[in-house]
Amino acid sequence: MRITDVTLELIDLPAQPPFRWRAGLPGSEGPAVGGILRVHTDDGLVGEAHTRRGRIVADLVERRIRADLIGRDPLWRELIWHRMWELDRIEELPIYVLGLVDVALWDLAGKAANLPVHQLLGTYRDAIPAYASTVTFSSVEEYLDVADQCLDAGYVAIKLHAWGDARADAELCQKLRAHVGDAVPLMYDGSAGFDFADAVYVGQALSEAGYTWYEEPMREFSVTSYRWLAERVAVPLLVAETSDGAHLNVADFISGGAVGSVRTSAQYKGGITGAMRIAHLADSFQLRAEVHGTGIVNAHLCMAIPNTTYYESLVFTNPVVREAAVGPDGMLRAPNAPGIGYETA
């Protein structure tokens, strides 16, 4: 089997539901031009990967990716994964582009084997609990109301994205703990909004409130700053979500003592191959590799990675609407279509 073409179909995507992130970050996107990357083969099999950045990916397919892939065996995923890193040396590829070809190749391999991708990876579980990952709401009172709705909808844990104000966010986190009690796992995501001093302040509040993890409080360029933070707060740090270098940077966070657990994902870590690399790296240090982001590709990862805890399910609105893939019992169940299963998602 050989790759005969690589194409990018541009598609119009509707506006996202209106929401916002912390101060300083853009919120919901309006209508966008997305894309479906397809890897075609002489056997007639086609692997897919989806992106919200269609025009950027289309340019890279035309200028770099297609020529490098045509004629290669699509089952040589490891070689092609390394080829994408070689192209990155020339292009400085956006972090979300590095793994697109890899996802398409895993989709193709699953279709060839007539198996869902998590079975090709080696399934560890057939269901996993989902946590509600909030957008940014307007007030403490609204967050408490949303939290109640999330628990009523079946979610087993809650992660906050708040305002990016250290004092206000710390107060919110402690009030939420008092509201839901000690039995509900709570997490907090700083979305890289703080400098070191504010990150310590929030981290101490999270430690007092017994939060499960403290995610990306600062930009992830300085491993040293994260090591200093880890020395000053008791709450476990969840790190390396968007760090360039993927597995290489994760290794630096671990060896630098700057980590409680690590992030992995197909979107930001070089596709499924990169995500599994990071999960295995973390496992060798008895660390968890928490899968970042929603969607069917990450659902496969959640089923195949033993050292992950939850599936991340975004809650965009108030009233809360539970993600369709998550059951009323708060569980995400394994996809069962061959390949990724975009057609059934």
N, C-alpha and C positions, 0 to 999 in steps of 0.2 A: 504494500500500500504506500502511495506517495501523495504528497500535497501537490495539487494542481493549481490552486488559486487561493488567495486570501482577499476577502471583500469586506466592505463596511457599508451596510445599508443605513442611511440616515432616516430617523423616524422622529416625528413630532410628539413630544411628551407634554401632557397637560401640566398646568400649574400645580404645585404642591399645595396641600391644605395650609392656610395662613398660620404661621407660627414664628417664634423668635428664639434666638439663642441669647447668650449673655451679652452684656454691653460690649460693643466693639466688633461683634461678629455679625455677618449677614444672616438673615433668617431664611424663611421659605423662598424658594425660587419660583419665578413665573414660568410661563411656557418655555420649554427648552428643546434643543435639537439633540436627541440622543442617537444611539447607534447600536446595531447588532453586528458584531464581528463574526464572520463565518470563515472557517477553515475547510476548504473543499478537497476531496481526495478522488483518485482514479477508481476507487471502489464504490463511489457514489455516496459515501458517508460524509456528513457535514457536522462539524462541531461548532457550537455557538458560545459567545460571551456577550453580555449586555453592558452598556455604559450610558451615563447621562452626558458625556462629553463627546458627542458624535463628530463634530467638526475637527477637533484636535486629533482624535484617533484616526479619522479619515486621512488627514495630512500625513501622519506617521506611517500608515499602511501604504500610501502611495510612494512615499519617499524612501522608506527603510524596510518595513516589515515584510511586505509581499516578496520582494526580491530575495530576501534572506531565507524565506521558508519554502519557496517553490522547489520541488524535487526532493525534499526531505521526507523521511518516514515519520508520520505523525505520532507513532508510538515511542519515538525517541524523545520523550518529554524532558528528560534530564538534560540532554544536549541542547534542546531548543530553549529550555529555561536559561541555560548559560549563555546562549546566543543573545537573548534579550538583555542580559546584563552587559554583554559586549556592545550592543547598540546603545545602551544607556551611557556608556563611556563617551560616545560621540554626541548623543542628543540631550543628555541629562533629562531622561524621560520623566514626565509627571508620575508621581508615585502610584497613581491609580491605573496607569497604563502598563506598568511592568508585568502584571499578572494576567492581563486579558487573554493573551494567546494561550497561556498555560491553562486557564479555565476552559477555553474552547477545546483544547486537546484532551482534557479530562472528560469533557462532555462527549467528545467523539469516541474516546476509548470505552466509556460506559455503554454507548450505543452499540459499538462493535461487539462488546461482551454480553449485551442485553442485561446489564446490571446497573443499578444506581451507583453513583460515584462513591458513596460512603462504603459500599461493599467492596469496591476495588481497593479502597484505602485500608480496609479491614475494620468492619463495624465493631464498635465497642458497646453501643447501647441502641435501643430503638425508640427512646423518648427521653426528653430532658426538660426540667422546669424552666419556665421563662420568667424573666424579670421585666417590670415596667420601667422603661427608660424615658423620663419626661423631657419635654422641651421646657422652655422658660416661661413660667406663669407670672402673674402680676403681683401677688401678695402672699404672705404666709398663709392667710386664710384660704386662698384658692389652692395652694399646694396641699393643705391638709384635706380639703374636699376631694381633690384629684387622687390623693393617696387612698382615701376611703373607697372611691370608685374603683381604683385599680385592684384593691384587695377583694372587693365584692365581685369583680370580673374574673377572679381566679388567679391573678398573678401572685407569685409566692414571695416576691422581693421587689424593692423599689430602688431605682437610682435617680438621683437628682442632677439635673442641669439647672443651675440657678443664675444669679445676676452678675457674678463676677465682682462683687463687692465683698471683701473679706469679712467685715463685721456683720453685714446683713446675711451673708451666706452661712456663716457660723451659727448665727441665731436661728435661722431657718432649720438647719440640720439638727440642732438640739431640740427645737420645738416639735419637729417631726418625730424624733425618737420618743419624746414624752407622749405624743399623741397615739402612736401605734403600739407602744409597749416594747419590751425587750425581745420578744419572740420573732419579730419580723426582721429579716436581714435588710439592711439599708446600705447603700453605696452613694458616693458623691463623685461627680466629674467636674473638675475645674475648667475643662476646655482650654487649658494653657493660659488662663487669665491672670495669673499672679506672678509677682516677683518673689524672691526668696523669703523676705520677711512676712509678707501676707500669706504665703504658702504654709509657713510654720504656724501662724495664728490659726488658720482654718484647720490644719492638721491636728492641732492640740484639741480643738473643739470636737473633731470627729473621733479622736481617741477617747475623750471623756464619754462620748455618746455611744461607743461600741460599734462603730461602722465597720462593715466587712472589708471595704477597700476605699482608697483615696486615689482617684484616677487623674492623671495628666494635669496636675496643678500648675506646672510651668511649661514653657516650651522645652522640647526634649533635646536641645543642642548640647547641654552641659551635663554630662554624667556626674561630674563632681558636685554640682549643686544638688542633684538628686541624692547623692550619698550623704551630703550634709543634712538634707531634709530627713532622710531615713534615720539618721542618728538622733534627731530631735523630736520625732513624733512616734507614737506607738501604733497608730493605724497602719496596716500594710499598704504600701504604695503599689499601684498598678501602672506600669510604665511601658514605654516604647510603642505607643499606639501609631503615631504618624512619623516616627523617626526614619529619615533617609538611611539607606543601607540595610534595612530589614534585619535579616538574621545576624549580620555583622554588628549592628548597633545593639541588638538585644544581648549578644554575647558580652559587649562592653558594659552594659547596665548590670548584668549578673556578676561579672568578675569584679566590677567596681563596688559591689555591696550596696547598690542603689535601688533595690528591688524587693517587693514582697511577692509579686507575681507579675507576669508579662502579658501584653496584648498580642494576639495573633489574628490574622484575617486574610482573606483572599484579596481584598481591595488594596490594602496598604503594605502587604508583605510578600509580593511576588507571586500572587495566585495561590492555588491549592498546594503546589509543590513547596513554595516558600512558607506557607502557613504551617504545613506539617513539619518542616524543618525546625521551625521555632518551637512548636509543641514538643518535639522530641528533645531539643536542646534544654528546654525548661524542665522536662521530666527527668533528665539526667541529674539535675540539681534538686529534685523533689519539690519543684515549683509548679504552680498552676499556670496554664496558658489559657487565658480567658478570651473567647472568640468575640471580636468586636464587630458590631453591626448586625443589621437585620437582613433578611432575604434568603433565598433558597440555597445559594452557594454556601453561605455560612451555616445553614441548617445541616448540610452534609458534613461540614467540619465538626459541628457539635456532636454528631453521631459517631465520628471516627476518632476523636481526641479524648483519651481517658482522663487527662488532667485538666479538664474544663468543667465549670460548675453550672453555668446557665446559658440560655439563649437570650440575646438582647432583643427586646421587642419595644419599638419606639411608640410612645403615646403622644400624639400630635395635638390632640384637641381636648377641650372641656365643653360638653360631656365626653367622657372617655369612651373610645371605641376600641375594643380589643382586636388585635391583629387577627386576620382570618385564619392564619396557619396555627394559631395557638388555641387549644381547646378550652372549654369552660373550667376544666380542672387545672388550668395554668400550664399544661404540658404541650410541648412541641413534639410531634411524632415524625419518625424518619420518612423522608421522601422515598417513594418506591418505583418511580418511572425510570426507565433506562437513561443513563447519562445524568445530567443535572436535573432535567425535568422542567425546563422553562415553560414548556407547553401546558403543564398542569399547575403551575404556581399561581 
